Amino acid sequence: MTKLVKFEADYADEFDVHGFRVMSKPDWDDFVSKAEKVNYPIEIYFGTNEAIEVDSFKELMRSFKVTELNETDAKCISQHFNNYANRCEFGWDPIDHIIDKYHDQNSGDSYEL
């Protein structure tokens, strides 16, 4: 089953950050599993000097609204929002950043100064 994953967060009481993407259920489940294992709090940067601070997994998940899409709706959205990477998304969301953070924290590499 396909999911429409919408993200909304507030940046420093100055403006809202919005985005959405269409994901398969296995991709969404994989993201949730990894996001749950990230060590919070974290900062997620999305501009030259802008970041969203996330204190917990629960807080992160409150920023998402997930709905099921039937095949017809998924195709319609994909026709209008597929990008250069053949991913159906628009705006900004932290999904890729959270997955990167998970891999960084679980790579086994440690860096000490």
C-alpha positions in Angstrom: 0.0 0.0 0.0 1.2 3.5 -0.8 1.3 6.3 1.8 1.1 10.1 1.5 3.4 11.4 4.2 2.9 15.1 5.0 5.3 17.0 7.3 4.7 20.3 9.0 6.9 22.1 11.6 7.5 25.6 12.9 10.9 27.2 12.6 11.7 29.5 15.5 8.2 31.0 15.6 9.1 32.7 12.3 7.6 30.5 9.6 6.2 27.0 9.0 8.1 24.3 7.1 5.9 22.0 4.9 6.5 19.1 2.6 5.1 15.8 1.5 6.2 12.7 -0.3 4.6 9.5 -1.5 6.2 6.4 0.0 5.6 2.6 0.0 4.5 1.1 3.3 7.9 -0.8 3.7 9.8 2.5 3.1 7.7 4.3 5.7 8.0 1.5 8.2 11.8 1.4 7.7 12.0 5.2 8.3 9.9 4.9 11.5 12.1 2.0 12.8 15.3 4.1 12.2 13.8 7.3 13.6 12.9 5.5 16.8 16.6 4.5 17.3 18.1 8.0 16.8 19.5 9.6 19.9 17.5 12.7 20.6 17.6 15.7 20.9 18.9 16.6 17.4 19.0 19.6 15.1 18.0 19.2 11.5 19.4 21.9 9.2 17.5 22.8 6.1 19.0 26.1 5.0 22.2 28.1 5.4 21.4 28.8 9.0 18.0 27.3 9.8 17.4 24.2 11.8 14.5 22.5 13.5 15.2 21.2 16.9 13.6 17.8 17.7 13.7 16.7 21.4 12.2 13.2 21.0 10.9 10.6 18.6 7.4 11.4 19.8 7.8 15.0 18.9 9.1 14.1 15.5 6.2 11.8 14.8 3.7 14.5 15.8 5.0 16.5 12.8 3.8 13.9 10.3 0.4 13.1 9.0 0.2 9.8 7.1 -2.7 8.7 5.0 -3.2 5.7 2.7 -3.4 6.3 -1.0 -5.2 4.1 -3.5 -3.4 3.4 -6.8 -5.3 6.0 -8.8 -4.5 8.8 -6.3 -0.9 7.8 -6.0 -0.5 7.8 -9.9 -2.2 11.2 -10.1 0.1 12.8 -7.5 3.2 11.2 -9.0 2.4 12.6 -12.5 2.6 16.1 -11.0 5.3 15.9 -8.4 8.0 13.3 -9.5 11.4 15.0 -9.3 14.8 14.4 -10.9 15.4 11.4 -8.7 12.1 9.9 -9.7 10.8 10.4 -6.2 7.4 11.9 -5.6 7.8 14.8 -3.2 7.3 18.5 -2.8 8.6 21.0 -0.2 10.9 19.9 2.6 10.7 17.1 5.1 13.4 15.6 7.5 13.1 11.9 6.4 16.4 11.7 4.6 18.2 13.7 7.3 16.8 11.4 10.0 17.9 8.3 8.1 21.4 9.9 7.7 21.5 10.7 11.4 20.6 7.0 12.2 23.4 5.8 10.0 25.9 8.3 11.5 25.0 7.2 15.1 25.1 3.5 14.2 28.1 3.2 11.9 30.5 2.0 14.6 32.9 4.8 13.7 33.9 7.0 16.5 35.7 10.3 16.2 37.6 11.8 19.0 39.5 15.0 19.0 
